[in-house]
Amino acid sequence: MPNPENKEKVVSIRFRESELSNLDQQAQAVNLSRSAYITRKLQGLPVLPARVPPVNWEAYRELGVISAQLSALGNNINQIAKVLNIANQQGQSLPLTLNNVDQLTEVVALIEQLKPAIKQVRLELSGVNSGTSE
């Protein structure tokens, strides 16, 4: 594999303040540095818009809450599955008073609670205003 060339040469270009500001805005819009943006434009390479919007910290926090809830949900499901598997392997009938049935009901309720939250986060990340109706 050939060694990439080091960028050692510097070219000075003069801009008006307004031109530089506009250039910086365009570079920022596609998540590139000023230098990378100018280089790509001069070489005729595509400059695509950023695919990921800037971090929405509220959405980030909400995803953390959802992650913790899903972790608890997974633990509950694993506990239920373990009880059911042990009973099945030992040829026992399933306990009629299985306390985990209440947990399973809680799991279903938690899933129902998570659905609107996940939908809202997805809408926010796609740039849809949370105050708009569908």
Kinemage of the C-alpha trace (Angstrom):
@kinemage 1
@onewidth
@group {chain A} dominant
@subgroup {mainchain}
@vectorlist {calphas} color= white
{ca met a 1} P 0.000 0.000 0.000
{ca pro a 2} L 1.519 3.367 -0.970
{ca asn a 3} L 2.317 5.868 1.765
{ca pro a 4} L -0.057 8.815 1.801
{ca glu a 5} L 1.520 12.156 1.036
{ca asn a 6} L 1.944 14.503 3.955
{ca lys a 7} L 0.280 17.869 3.556
{ca glu a 8} L 3.255 20.178 3.799
{ca lys a 9} L 2.337 22.947 1.382
{ca val a 10} L 0.278 25.947 2.488
{ca val a 11} L -1.707 28.187 0.145
{ca ser a 12} L -2.970 31.546 1.332
{ca ile a 13} L -6.314 32.841 0.083
{ca arg a 14} L -7.901 36.180 0.917
{ca phe a 15} L -11.605 36.378 1.758
{ca arg a 16} L -13.948 39.122 2.781
{ca glu a 17} L -15.332 38.622 6.292
{ca ser a 18} L -18.787 37.844 4.876
{ca glu a 19} L -17.340 35.292 2.424
{ca leu a 20} L -15.379 33.550 5.159
{ca ser a 21} L -18.410 33.475 7.413
{ca asn a 22} L -20.502 31.971 4.611
{ca leu a 23} L -17.768 29.418 3.872
{ca asp a 24} L -17.570 28.417 7.538
{ca gln a 25} L -21.354 27.979 7.689
{ca gln a 26} L -21.293 25.746 4.629
{ca ala a 27} L -18.454 23.660 6.058
{ca gln a 28} L -20.185 23.341 9.418
{ca ala a 29} L -23.422 22.250 7.728
{ca val a 30} L -21.652 19.186 6.338
{ca asn a 31} L -19.510 18.531 9.449
{ca leu a 32} L -16.217 19.387 7.774
{ca ser a 33} L -13.423 21.686 8.816
{ca arg a 34} L -12.879 24.802 6.732
{ca ser a 35} L -9.739 23.277 5.207
{ca ala a 36} L -11.392 19.933 4.386
{ca tyr a 37} L -14.399 21.692 2.876
{ca ile a 38} L -12.268 23.944 0.632
{ca thr a 39} L -10.076 21.005 -0.408
{ca arg a 40} L -13.053 18.855 -1.382
{ca lys a 41} L -14.673 21.702 -3.328
{ca leu a 42} L -11.463 22.542 -5.206
{ca gln a 43} L -10.902 18.896 -6.123
{ca gly a 44} L -14.469 18.539 -7.376
{ca leu a 45} L -15.302 15.927 -4.766
{ca pro a 46} L -18.870 15.692 -3.466
{ca val a 47} L -19.744 17.608 -0.332
{ca leu a 48} L -22.760 15.851 1.111
{ca pro a 49} L -25.019 17.243 3.807
{ca ala a 50} L -24.514 15.839 7.279
{ca arg a 51} L -26.607 12.738 7.832
{ca val a 52} L -26.714 13.021 11.595
{ca pro a 53} L -28.225 16.170 13.065
{ca pro a 54} L -26.419 17.887 15.918
{ca val a 55} L -26.777 16.120 19.250
{ca asn a 56} L -30.071 16.769 20.937
{ca trp a 57} L -29.135 16.406 24.606
{ca glu a 58} L -32.732 15.893 25.722
{ca ala a 59} L -33.081 13.014 23.266
{ca tyr a 60} L -29.713 11.683 24.413
{ca arg a 61} L -30.866 11.702 28.046
{ca glu a 62} L -34.142 10.035 27.141
{ca leu a 63} L -32.298 7.294 25.266
{ca gly a 64} L -30.274 6.681 28.433
{ca val a 65} L -33.472 6.263 30.448
{ca ile a 66} L -34.891 3.917 27.814
{ca ser a 67} L -31.661 1.916 27.824
{ca ala a 68} L -31.862 1.429 31.591
{ca gln a 69} L -35.516 0.396 31.341
{ca leu a 70} L -34.764 -2.088 28.580
{ca ser a 71} L -31.967 -3.567 30.693
{ca ala a 72} L -34.384 -4.105 33.587
{ca leu a 73} L -36.885 -5.552 31.146
{ca gly a 74} L -34.319 -8.032 29.844
{ca asn a 75} L -33.469 -9.123 33.386
{ca asn a 76} L -37.142 -9.757 34.151
{ca ile a 77} L -37.638 -11.777 30.983
{ca asn a 78} L -34.508 -13.830 31.714
{ca gln a 79} L -35.759 -14.622 35.225
{ca ile a 80} L -39.125 -15.733 33.880
{ca ala a 81} L -37.484 -17.855 31.175
{ca lys a 82} L -35.168 -19.474 33.727
{ca val a 83} L -38.077 -20.525 35.961
{ca leu a 84} L -40.019 -21.874 33.000
{ca asn a 85} L -36.999 -23.741 31.564
{ca ile a 86} L -36.129 -25.371 34.894
{ca ala a 87} L -39.711 -26.519 35.358
{ca asn a 88} L -39.772 -27.879 31.804
{ca gln a 89} L -36.401 -29.687 32.117
{ca gln a 90} L -37.431 -31.328 35.369
{ca gly a 91} L -40.735 -32.434 33.875
{ca gln a 92} L -42.661 -30.347 36.344
{ca ser a 93} L -45.879 -28.622 35.515
{ca leu a 94} L -45.618 -24.900 35.461
{ca pro a 95} L -46.350 -23.368 38.833
{ca leu a 96} L -49.862 -21.995 38.954
{ca thr a 97} L -48.879 -19.308 41.427
{ca leu a 98} L -45.884 -18.144 39.474
{ca asn a 99} L -45.059 -14.713 40.895
{ca asn a 100} L -43.277 -13.908 37.644
{ca val a 101} L -46.633 -13.607 35.884
{ca asp a 102} L -46.960 -10.260 37.639
{ca gln a 103} L -43.491 -9.381 36.368
{ca leu a 104} L -44.528 -10.406 32.875
{ca thr a 105} L -47.527 -8.094 33.118
{ca glu a 106} L -45.162 -5.328 34.256
{ca val a 107} L -42.898 -6.086 31.296
{ca val a 108} L -45.767 -5.723 28.849
{ca ala a 109} L -46.817 -2.462 30.531
{ca leu a 110} L -43.219 -1.189 30.340
{ca ile a 111} L -43.049 -2.012 26.645
{ca glu a 112} L -46.261 -0.065 26.083
{ca gln a 113} L -44.776 2.883 28.002
{ca leu a 114} L -41.587 2.755 25.940
{ca lys a 115} L -43.292 2.755 22.546
{ca pro a 116} L -44.366 6.443 22.580
{ca ala a 117} L -41.026 7.512 24.086
{ca ile a 118} L -39.067 5.690 21.395
{ca lys a 119} L -41.345 7.118 18.700
{ca gln a 120} L -40.821 10.643 20.045
{ca val a 121} L -37.027 10.245 20.158
{ca arg a 122} L -37.017 8.964 16.590
{ca leu a 123} L -39.078 11.964 15.460
{ca glu a 124} L -36.758 14.397 17.248
{ca leu a 125} L -33.658 12.790 15.756
{ca ser a 126} L -35.184 13.018 12.299
{ca gly a 127} L -35.717 16.744 12.838
{ca val a 128} L -39.487 16.709 13.318
{ca asn a 129} L -40.608 19.353 15.802
{ca ser a 130} L -42.010 17.658 18.909
{ca gly a 131} L -44.865 20.160 18.990
{ca thr a 132} L -46.207 19.209 15.562
{ca ser a 133} L -49.041 16.779 15.152
{ca glu a 134} L -48.820 13.813 12.863
